[in-house]
Amino acid sequence: MAVINRSLIMFPSEGVSTVLSDKALYRKIDARIIPLMFAAYFLQFLDKVLINYANIMGLQQDLGMHGQQFNWLATAFFIAYSVAEFPQGWLLQKFPPATILGINVFIWGVLVSSTAACQNFASLVAVRTLLGIFEAVITPALILITNQWYTRRESTPRFGIWYCGLGAGQIVGGLVSFAAQHGPRGTSFSGWRIMFVAVGLFNIVIAVLILLFLPNAPETTSWLSEAEKTHLRERLALDQAGTGKKVFQKTALLEVLFDMHVWILFVLTILIVIPSGVVTTFSATLIKGFGYDSKSAALLNIPSGAVSIIATLGCTYAILIDFPRWLGIVLLMVPSLIGAGLMSFYDGTQAGILAGIYLINFVVAPLALVYALAGVNTQGYTKKVAVNAVVAVGFGIANIIGPQTFLSWEAPGYISAKITIFAVNGAVIIVAIMLRLLYGWRNRQRINERQAELDALSSGRMDIRMLEKLEGEDTDMRNKAFVYVY
């Protein structure tokens, strides 16, 4: 394929040529939007994982829970999460995405703080169900916002950065749990209640910052000049990136139903999230089952977050040196399989089993690549919203399945959960290869069309504004010059 150098571009401004540097422009953009997206993803994970730490701090005893009731807290959350994906997608189609995100984060804060007032299982499951409804917005919103600003090559590392909020949530959650366990005991307002109030208030603070400072679109941004907005729009059009015009297309919804790559991403999400969801939700419980007290279990879970961050940044930044995304998914499964084997079948020291739990956290990172593939390989605003929702539903379904493999009568070994983790890790490799083959097959039919399009741009026979128009009206299936990245 022909390559057009767009690192510098000339724009006429009042008769004077203005040179815009991509690096300077994106430093400005990164500084203003990435920290807020990272904070949002960090909080949605922390809000979910707090229940894991509350469990080892006496939540079940305080609320008189028994049997599989704790598992059903996670299941109820993700049933609501999955059901709410398409209503949240409708809101993202109808209203500005950053505003929708900020409002939802504010509601998270209210609900997380309200968890401290729960006195029994029924009230707790009600709050967790409501939290699942409002947290359903997170993945579609962040994928959509990222795609508004970055080319397909540039976006993947940014997906990785905000996705590291998950690893940061593991680390901070462990520290918050450790600190909260030093709170008052034997009172109605025990340590885990203090923890929920503190994190809920922090959610509200971040929500206000998102509503005030996260732009809804490049076109409405006050800190970009008109030349910078034009430059950004043209770069995205040339790269077949961006989100397209915000118009509803019924045909795009129908296309999602019959697009094989959407459903492979859906299956891949489920397979990746079953083990990652189990590990992130139950890792502290597993560690405590090795004979550690609750304070030690909270601290020993912190390295899991570090592993998640290192693996995520490694696989997403590798895209900048043209490392294949699908191969990154496959390679990340290797340490995860080793970890699953150690955790499931190793009968040696506690240190070896603990190492297995840490290694399994490599399985967290491939989801960032799946999010990136869903974002960069889909064209058209309506289809992007729908595909993001489908992937998020897969996330929810996997988290419904995962906790149910933790059978209370198998404690503390939980052998069913461990074998499930081992099996789905292997399946991820097979499905990732299938996705690579599908993209390669589609591109063979499109590569010549894309080459002709680039040649027309280079020779001046096609104006970049024609590409902007096509990008707004077409989907990746209808646009025969659209080339998939993998």
C-alpha positions as CSV (number, residue, x, y, z in Angstrom):
1,M,0.0,0.0,0.0
2,A,1.1,3.5,-0.7
3,V,2.1,5.5,2.4
4,I,1.3,9.3,2.6
5,N,3.5,11.2,5.1
6,R,1.1,13.2,7.2
7,S,3.5,14.1,10.0
8,L,3.4,17.8,8.8
9,I,0.6,19.4,6.9
10,M,0.1,22.9,5.6
11,F,-3.1,24.9,6.3
12,P,-3.9,28.3,4.9
13,S,-4.9,30.7,7.6
14,E,-5.7,34.3,6.6
15,G,-3.3,33.9,3.6
16,V,-0.4,32.6,5.7
17,S,0.7,28.9,5.7
18,T,0.6,27.4,9.2
19,V,2.6,24.3,9.9
20,L,0.9,22.0,12.4
21,S,3.0,19.3,14.1
22,D,1.2,16.1,14.9
23,K,3.3,15.5,18.0
24,A,2.5,18.9,19.5
25,L,-1.2,18.5,18.7
26,Y,-1.4,15.1,20.3
27,R,0.5,16.2,23.3
28,K,-2.2,18.8,23.8
29,I,-5.0,16.2,23.2
30,D,-3.4,13.5,25.4
31,A,-2.9,15.8,28.4
32,R,-6.6,16.8,28.4
33,I,-8.5,13.6,27.7
34,I,-6.4,10.5,28.6
35,P,-6.2,11.2,32.4
36,L,-10.0,11.6,32.6
37,M,-10.6,8.4,30.6
38,F,-8.1,6.5,32.7
39,A,-9.8,7.8,35.9
40,A,-13.2,6.6,34.6
41,Y,-12.0,3.1,33.8
42,F,-10.0,3.0,37.1
43,L,-13.2,3.8,39.0
44,Q,-15.5,1.4,37.2
45,F,-13.1,-1.4,38.0
46,L,-12.5,-0.3,41.6
47,D,-16.2,0.0,42.2
48,K,-16.6,-3.6,41.1
49,V,-13.6,-5.1,42.9
50,L,-14.4,-3.4,46.2
51,I,-16.9,-6.2,46.8
52,N,-13.9,-8.7,46.6
53,Y,-12.1,-6.8,49.4
54,A,-15.2,-6.3,51.4
55,N,-15.7,-10.0,51.4
56,I,-12.4,-10.7,53.2
57,M,-13.2,-7.8,55.6
58,G,-16.3,-9.5,57.0
59,L,-19.1,-8.4,54.6
60,Q,-20.8,-11.8,54.5
61,Q,-20.7,-12.2,58.3
62,D,-22.1,-8.6,58.9
63,L,-25.0,-9.1,56.4
64,G,-25.7,-12.7,57.3
65,M,-24.9,-14.0,53.9
66,H,-24.4,-17.8,53.1
67,G,-23.9,-20.3,50.4
68,Q,-23.7,-18.9,46.8
69,Q,-25.1,-15.5,47.8
70,F,-21.8,-13.7,47.4
71,N,-21.4,-15.1,43.9
72,W,-24.9,-13.9,43.1
73,L,-23.8,-10.4,43.9
74,A,-21.4,-10.4,41.0
75,T,-23.9,-12.3,38.8
76,A,-26.7,-9.8,39.5
77,F,-24.4,-6.9,38.7
78,F,-23.4,-8.3,35.3
79,I,-26.9,-9.4,34.3
80,A,-27.9,-5.8,34.8
81,Y,-24.7,-4.6,33.0
82,S,-25.5,-6.8,30.0
83,V,-29.2,-5.8,29.7
84,A,-28.3,-2.1,30.0
85,E,-25.7,-2.1,27.2
86,F,-28.1,-1.3,24.4
87,P,-30.1,1.4,26.3
88,Q,-26.8,3.0,27.1
89,G,-25.8,2.6,23.5
90,W,-28.9,4.4,22.5
91,L,-28.0,7.3,24.8
92,L,-24.5,7.5,23.3
93,Q,-26.1,7.6,19.8
94,K,-28.6,10.3,20.9
95,F,-26.5,12.5,23.2
96,P,-22.8,13.7,23.6
97,P,-20.7,10.8,24.8
98,A,-18.6,12.7,27.4
99,T,-21.7,14.1,29.0
100,I,-23.4,10.7,29.2
101,L,-20.2,9.3,30.7
102,G,-19.9,12.0,33.3
103,I,-23.6,11.7,34.4
104,N,-23.2,7.9,34.8
105,V,-20.0,8.3,36.8
106,F,-21.8,10.6,39.2
107,I,-24.5,8.0,39.7
108,W,-21.8,5.4,40.4
109,G,-20.6,7.5,43.2
110,V,-24.0,7.8,44.8
111,L,-24.6,4.0,44.5
112,V,-21.2,3.0,45.8
113,S,-21.6,5.3,48.8
114,S,-25.0,3.8,49.4
115,T,-23.5,0.4,49.7
116,A,-22.4,1.3,53.2
117,A,-26.0,1.6,54.3
118,C,-26.9,-2.0,53.3
119,Q,-28.0,-4.2,56.2
120,N,-28.8,-7.5,54.4
121,F,-28.3,-9.4,51.2
122,A,-31.5,-8.1,49.5
123,S,-30.5,-4.4,49.9
124,L,-26.9,-5.2,48.8
125,V,-28.0,-7.0,45.6
126,A,-30.4,-4.2,44.8
127,V,-27.6,-1.6,44.9
128,R,-25.2,-3.8,42.9
129,T,-27.9,-4.4,40.3
130,L,-28.4,-0.6,39.9
131,L,-24.6,-0.1,39.7
132,G,-24.4,-2.6,36.9
133,I,-27.0,-0.7,34.9
134,F,-25.1,2.6,35.1
135,E,-21.6,1.1,34.7
136,A,-22.6,-0.5,31.4
137,V,-21.7,2.8,29.7
138,I,-18.0,2.6,30.3
139,T,-16.6,0.5,27.5
140,P,-18.8,1.8,24.6
141,A,-18.2,5.4,25.8
142,L,-14.4,5.2,26.1
143,I,-14.0,3.3,22.8
144,L,-16.1,5.9,21.1
145,I,-14.3,8.9,22.7
146,T,-10.9,7.4,21.8
147,N,-11.9,6.9,18.2
148,Q,-13.0,10.5,17.9
149,W,-9.4,11.7,18.3
150,Y,-6.8,9.2,17.1
151,T,-5.8,7.3,14.0
152,R,-6.0,3.5,14.1
153,R,-2.2,3.1,14.8
154,E,-2.2,5.9,17.4
155,S,-5.4,4.8,19.2
156,T,-4.2,1.3,20.4
157,P,-1.6,2.7,22.8
158,R,-4.3,5.1,24.1
159,F,-6.7,2.2,24.6
160,G,-3.9,0.6,26.6
161,I,-3.3,3.6,28.8
162,W,-6.9,4.1,30.0
163,Y,-7.3,0.3,30.2
164,C,-4.5,0.3,32.8
165,G,-7.0,1.8,35.1
166,L,-7.9,-1.9,35.7
167,G,-4.4,-2.7,37.0
168,A,-4.4,0.5,39.0
169,G,-7.7,-0.4,40.5
170,Q,-6.2,-3.8,41.7
171,I,-3.3,-2.0,43.3
172,V,-5.3,0.8,44.9
173,G,-8.1,-1.5,45.9
174,G,-5.6,-3.6,47.9
175,L,-4.2,-0.6,49.6
176,V,-7.7,0.8,50.4
177,S,-8.8,-2.6,51.8
178,F,-5.6,-2.8,53.9
179,A,-6.2,0.7,55.3
180,A,-10.0,0.2,55.9
181,Q,-9.3,-3.0,57.9
182,H,-7.6,-0.9,60.5
183,G,-11.0,0.9,61.0
184,P,-13.3,0.4,63.9
185,R,-14.5,-3.2,64.6
186,G,-17.6,-4.3,66.4
187,T,-19.6,-1.3,65.3
188,S,-22.4,-1.0,62.7
189,F,-20.1,1.2,60.6
190,S,-17.2,-1.3,60.0
191,G,-14.1,-1.0,57.8
192,W,-15.7,-2.2,54.6
193,R,-18.5,0.4,55.0
194,I,-15.9,3.2,55.4
195,M,-14.2,1.9,52.2
196,F,-17.4,2.2,50.1
197,V,-18.1,5.7,51.3
198,A,-14.6,6.9,50.5
199,V,-14.5,5.4,47.0
200,G,-18.1,6.7,46.3
201,L,-17.1,10.3,47.1
202,F,-14.1,10.0,44.9
203,N,-16.4,8.9,42.0
204,I,-18.4,12.0,42.4
205,V,-15.3,14.2,42.3
206,I,-14.1,12.6,39.0
207,A,-17.6,12.8,37.6
208,V,-17.6,16.6,38.0
209,L,-14.2,16.8,36.4
210,I,-15.4,14.8,33.4
211,L,-18.5,16.9,33.0
212,L,-16.4,20.1,33.1
213,F,-13.3,19.2,31.1
214,L,-13.8,16.1,28.9
215,P,-14.8,17.4,25.4
216,N,-17.8,15.8,23.6
217,A,-16.1,16.0,20.2
218,P,-13.1,17.7,18.6
219,E,-15.4,20.2,16.8
220,T,-16.8,21.6,20.0
221,T,-13.4,21.9,21.7
222,S,-12.4,25.4,22.8
223,W,-8.7,24.7,23.2
224,L,-8.2,23.6,19.5
225,S,-7.9,26.2,16.7
226,E,-10.0,25.8,13.6
227,A,-6.8,24.8,11.7
228,E,-6.1,22.1,14.3
229,K,-9.7,20.8,14.1
230,T,-9.5,20.6,10.3
231,H,-6.1,18.9,10.5
232,L,-7.4,16.3,12.9
233,R,-10.5,15.6,10.8
234,E,-8.4,15.1,7.7
235,R,-5.9,12.8,9.4
236,L,-8.8,10.6,10.6
237,A,-10.5,10.5,7.2
238,L,-7.2,9.6,5.5
239,D,-6.6,6.8,8.0
240,Q,-10.2,5.4,7.7
241,A,-10.5,6.3,11.4
242,G,-12.8,8.5,13.4
243,T,-16.5,7.9,14.3
244,G,-18.3,9.3,11.3
245,K,-21.3,11.6,11.3
246,K,-23.6,11.2,14.2
247,V,-26.6,10.0,12.3
248,F,-28.7,6.9,13.0
249,Q,-28.5,4.2,10.3
250,K,-30.9,1.3,10.6
251,T,-29.0,-0.7,7.9
252,A,-25.8,-0.4,10.1
253,L,-27.6,-2.2,12.9
254,L,-28.7,-5.0,10.6
255,E,-25.2,-5.3,9.3
256,V,-23.9,-5.9,12.9
257,L,-26.2,-9.0,13.1
258,F,-24.5,-10.6,10.0
259,D,-20.9,-9.4,10.3
260,M,-18.7,-12.4,11.3
261,H,-15.9,-10.3,12.7
262,V,-18.3,-8.7,15.3
263,W,-19.3,-12.1,16.6
264,I,-15.8,-13.4,16.7
265,L,-14.9,-10.4,18.8
266,F,-17.9,-11.2,21.0
267,V,-16.7,-14.8,21.6
268,L,-13.2,-13.6,22.1
269,T,-14.3,-11.2,24.7
270,I,-16.2,-13.9,26.6
271,L,-13.3,-16.3,26.5
272,I,-10.8,-13.6,27.7
273,V,-13.0,-12.2,30.4
274,I,-14.1,-15.5,32.1
275,P,-10.6,-16.0,33.6
276,S,-9.7,-12.3,33.9
277,G,-13.0,-11.6,35.6
278,V,-12.6,-14.5,38.0
279,V,-9.1,-13.5,38.9
280,T,-9.8,-9.8,39.4
281,T,-13.0,-10.5,41.4
282,F,-11.9,-13.5,43.5
283,S,-8.1,-13.2,43.6
284,A,-8.0,-11.8,47.2
285,T,-10.4,-14.6,48.2
286,L,-8.2,-17.2,46.6
287,I,-5.1,-15.8,48.3
288,K,-6.8,-15.8,51.7
289,G,-7.7,-19.5,51.0
290,F,-3.9,-20.3,51.0
291,G,-3.8,-19.5,54.7
292,Y,-3.1,-15.8,54.8
293,D,-5.1,-13.4,56.9
294,S,-7.3,-10.7,55.3
295,K,-4.8,-7.9,55.6
296,S,-2.0,-10.0,54.0
297,A,-4.4,-11.1,51.3
298,A,-5.2,-7.5,50.4
299,L,-1.5,-6.6,50.1
300,L,-0.5,-9.8,48.3
301,N,-3.1,-9.0,45.6
302,I,-1.3,-5.8,44.7
303,P,1.3,-7.4,42.4
304,S,-1.6,-8.7,40.3
305,G,-2.3,-5.1,39.3
306,A,1.4,-4.5,38.4
307,V,1.4,-7.5,36.1
308,S,-1.8,-6.3,34.4
309,I,-0.3,-2.9,33.8
310,I,3.0,-4.2,32.4
311,A,1.3,-6.7,30.1
312,T,-1.3,-4.1,28.9
313,L,1.3,-1.4,28.1
314,G,3.6,-3.9,26.5
315,C,1.1,-5.3,24.1
316,T,-0.6,-2.0,23.1
317,Y,2.6,0.0,22.6
318,A,4.0,-2.9,20.5
319,I,1.6,-1.7,17.8
320,L,3.8,1.3,17.3
321,I,6.5,-1.0,15.9
322,D,3.8,-2.8,13.8
323,F,3.5,-5.9,16.0
324,P,0.4,-7.8,15.0
325,R,-2.5,-7.3,17.4
326,W,-3.8,-10.9,17.0
327,L,-0.3,-12.3,17.7
328,G,-0.2,-10.1,20.9
329,I,-3.4,-11.8,22.1
330,V,-1.9,-15.3,21.4
331,L,1.4,-14.6,23.1
332,L,-0.2,-13.2,26.2
333,M,-2.0,-16.5,26.6
334,V,1.2,-18.3,27.2
335,P,2.1,-17.0,30.7
336,S,-1.6,-17.1,31.5
337,L,-1.8,-20.8,30.7
338,I,1.3,-21.4,32.8
339,G,-0.3,-19.5,35.7
340,A,-3.6,-21.5,35.3
341,G,-1.6,-24.7,35.4
342,L,0.3,-23.7,38.5
343,M,-2.9,-22.6,40.3
344,S,-5.0,-25.6,39.2
345,F,-2.6,-28.5,39.4
346,Y,0.6,-27.5,41.3
347,D,0.8,-29.2,44.7
348,G,4.0,-27.5,45.9
349,T,4.6,-24.4,48.0
350,Q,2.3,-21.5,48.5
351,A,4.8,-19.3,46.6
352,G,4.3,-21.4,43.5
353,I,0.5,-21.2,43.6
354,L,0.8,-17.4,44.3
355,A,3.0,-17.0,41.3
356,G,0.3,-18.8,39.2
357,I,-2.3,-16.2,40.3
358,Y,0.1,-13.4,39.3
359,L,0.8,-15.0,35.9
360,I,-2.9,-15.4,35.1
361,N,-3.2,-11.7,35.2
362,F,-1.5,-11.6,31.8
363,V,-5.0,-12.6,30.5
364,V,-6.3,-9.2,31.5
365,A,-4.3,-7.4,28.8
366,P,-5.7,-9.0,25.6
367,L,-9.0,-7.3,26.3
368,A,-7.4,-3.9,25.5
369,L,-6.5,-5.3,22.1
370,V,-10.0,-6.6,21.5
371,Y,-11.4,-3.1,22.4
372,A,-8.9,-1.6,20.0
373,L,-9.9,-4.0,17.2
374,A,-13.6,-3.3,17.8
375,G,-12.9,0.4,17.5
376,V,-10.5,0.6,14.6
377,N,-12.1,-2.1,12.4
378,T,-15.6,-0.7,12.4
379,Q,-16.7,2.3,10.3
380,G,-19.8,4.5,10.8
381,Y,-21.1,6.0,14.0
382,T,-24.2,3.8,14.5
383,K,-22.2,0.6,13.7
384,K,-19.4,1.6,16.1
385,V,-21.9,2.2,18.9
386,A,-23.6,-1.2,18.2
387,V,-20.4,-3.2,18.0
388,N,-19.1,-1.6,21.2
389,A,-22.3,-2.6,22.9
390,V,-22.0,-6.2,21.6
391,V,-18.5,-6.5,22.9
392,A,-19.6,-5.0,26.3
393,V,-22.4,-7.5,26.4
394,G,-19.8,-10.3,25.9
395,F,-17.9,-8.8,28.9
396,G,-21.1,-8.9,31.0
397,I,-22.0,-12.5,30.0
398,A,-18.4,-13.7,30.8
399,N,-18.6,-12.2,34.2
400,I,-22.0,-13.9,34.8
401,I,-20.4,-17.3,33.9
402,G,-17.1,-16.8,35.8
403,P,-18.4,-16.3,39.4
404,Q,-20.7,-19.3,39.0
405,T,-17.7,-21.6,38.6
406,F,-16.7,-20.7,42.2
407,L,-18.8,-23.3,44.0
408,S,-19.0,-22.7,47.8
409,W,-18.8,-26.4,48.6
410,E,-15.4,-26.6,46.8
411,A,-13.8,-23.9,49.0
412,P,-11.0,-23.2,49.5
413,G,-9.7,-25.2,46.4
414,Y,-12.4,-24.1,43.9
415,I,-11.2,-26.7,41.4
416,S,-14.0,-26.1,38.9
417,A,-13.1,-22.4,38.6
418,K,-9.4,-23.3,38.1
419,I,-10.1,-25.8,35.4
420,T,-12.4,-23.4,33.6
421,I,-9.6,-20.8,33.6
422,F,-7.2,-23.3,32.1
423,A,-9.6,-24.4,29.3
424,V,-10.8,-21.0,28.1
425,N,-7.2,-19.7,27.9
426,G,-6.5,-22.3,25.3
427,A,-9.7,-21.5,23.4
428,V,-8.6,-17.8,23.2
429,I,-5.6,-18.8,21.0
430,I,-7.8,-20.7,18.5
431,V,-10.4,-17.9,18.2
432,A,-7.7,-15.2,17.8
433,I,-6.2,-17.1,14.9
434,M,-9.6,-17.4,13.3
435,L,-10.0,-13.6,13.5
436,R,-6.7,-13.1,11.9
437,L,-7.7,-15.4,9.0
438,L,-11.0,-13.6,8.5
439,Y,-9.3,-10.1,8.4
440,G,-6.7,-11.4,5.9
441,W,-9.3,-12.9,3.7
442,R,-11.4,-9.7,3.6
443,N,-8.3,-7.6,2.9
444,R,-7.3,-9.6,-0.2
445,Q,-10.5,-8.4,-1.8
446,R,-10.0,-4.7,-0.7
447,I,-6.4,-4.0,-1.0
448,N,-6.5,-2.9,-4.6
449,E,-9.4,-0.5,-3.9
450,R,-7.6,1.1,-1.1
451,Q,-4.4,1.5,-3.2
452,A,-6.4,3.2,-6.0
453,E,-7.9,5.5,-3.4
454,L,-4.5,6.5,-2.0
455,D,-3.2,7.0,-5.5
456,A,-6.1,9.3,-6.4
457,L,-5.4,11.3,-3.2
458,S,-1.7,11.6,-4.0
459,S,-2.3,12.7,-7.6
460,G,-5.0,15.2,-6.7
461,R,-7.8,13.4,-8.5
462,M,-9.6,12.9,-5.2
463,D,-10.0,15.6,-2.5
464,I,-9.7,14.6,1.2
465,R,-13.2,16.1,1.8
466,M,-14.6,13.3,-0.4
467,L,-13.1,10.8,2.0
468,E,-14.6,12.6,5.0
469,K,-18.0,12.4,3.3
470,L,-17.6,8.7,2.6
471,E,-16.4,8.0,6.1
472,G,-19.5,9.6,7.5
473,E,-21.9,7.6,5.3
474,D,-20.3,4.2,4.8
475,T,-19.7,1.2,7.1
476,D,-16.7,-1.0,6.9
477,M,-18.7,-3.6,5.0
478,R,-20.1,-1.3,2.4
479,N,-16.9,0.6,1.9
480,K,-14.9,-1.8,-0.3
481,A,-11.7,0.4,0.1
482,F,-11.8,-0.1,3.9
483,V,-8.9,-2.2,5.0
484,Y,-8.9,-4.1,8.3
485,V,-5.9,-3.9,10.7
486,Y,-4.8,-6.9,12.7
